[in-house]
């Protein structure tokens, strides 16, 4: 069911047009670009320069259906999830929900779903993150919505001095994204999702997802830490920023 709150948020923000901020002239290196964009600019979203075999991802994602459980069900209806990597397959929330006092003690691992998703698992093993917290399939059922909220760093222990390059940022992948399904950011408009697209969305902004379609939306969100692979990660961010900004400039 689509709540009035979600519908009002969508209608109030859908017409905004967001653009990537211009790179300051004194920012030159890949590290400086990534640090500026993720930590210092008020960017809305960044499309990553990544291509995948989306049909294979859809095939493997189908195995997740029997594992899906309600996510944040206290104020959402139709939002479901399961973990391919995490505490356990049905532990889709933050680690503080499951009795841990420190994230260092959290036993993140590949869950039983990963045996059915070898291509997806292999992709994340080769992605420039050294380690992972949660990697989750996220379903939004037909004619459902995720209420407006902000995932502001600082809510959990260890996030007080947030640094995106040290802590990592969630990578969101559209696996099945039907028409008439919109992720809207306050004052910034709708993320231009298409199946197979990877985005880093600045979820510090208030955002909501609304699915008017009769089919479910399936995304995958990976929360990882660059660690020893930081150089490769900042190269990906810098390359993606330059490509997206050039496309934006040509289309303006």
C-alpha positions, 0 to 999 in steps of 0.5 A: 500500500502506498501511504499518503506521506510517500505519495506527497513526498514523490509529488513534491519532489519529482520535478526537480532536476539534479546535476553533478557539481562542478569540480573545483579547479584545485582538485586534480588527483583521483583521490582528491576527486573521490574525497571531494565528491563523497565527503565535501560536495552535496552531490545527489547521486553518481552513476558508476561506470560498470557494466554487467550481464543483467540477465544472469543477475536476474536469473540468480536473484530469483533464488532470493525470493524464498528468503525475503523477509519484511524490512523495517516493517515498523513503518513500511509495508511491502519492503522486503530483503535478505542478505547474500552477505551479512550476519545471516540471511534474514538479519537485514537490519543494522548490526545494533539490532542483533545484540552486538556492542561493537561492529568489530565483533560482528561475524559478517559472512557469505550466507546460504544464498551465495551458493545460488548466486556465484556470478553475483558473489564473484562480482563483489569479490572483485569489486574494489572493496576489501571487505563487506558488511551487508550485501542485500537483495531489496524488494519493493512489492507492487503498489508499495512505497518506502516512506521518506527517511534519511540514512545519515551517518552518525546514527550508529557507533563508530560513524561519528567522524564519517569518512566515505573513503574509510568507512565506505558507501553503499553501492546500489544496483538495479536488477529488476526495475519496472516502469513507474517505479521512482526513487525520489530525493528531497529537492533533487528529483528522481534517480534515473534508474535503469536495469543494470545501472549502478549508483551511489546515492547520497542517502544523507538526503531525505529520500523515498521509493514509490512503485506504482507498477504491478511488478516488484522492484529488485535491487541489490545494495552492497555495504563495503569497506575499501581498505587495502583496495582504496586506490582502485576504489578512488579510480572508479569514483574519479572515472565515473564522475568524469564520464557522468559530468561530461555526459551531463555537460553535452546534454545541457 
